[in-house]
């Protein structure tokens, strides 16, 4: 604990600021962003857009977006990290397929068609 001395012998005690502790998931999410950058390097911009679009379609088709939206946001950062990890994983898979000269495809069926059956 540090102290500041002021005039007339007044003392103000100041506590050291504690570092804000990051959750254990944030470093992993950050590594996935680095992997995304690595996977996107050397890939045509249109292919990156295709990977992003298909990842969004798959997240929507299987209902991950609804699951995320319906969660009680007790810890928005942790929930956001979980969503980022899901999304980044799918995008990195799509980019890896593109780099291997495979045509990426949407694997999940559209949930609206399933509901109509």
Secondary structure, DSSP 8 states (H G I E B T S, - for coil): -EEEE-GGG-EEEE---------HHHHHHHHHHHHHHHHHTTS-HHHHHHHHHHHHHHHHHHTHHHHHHHS--SSHHHHHHHHHHHHHHHHHHHHHHHHTT------S--HHHHHH-
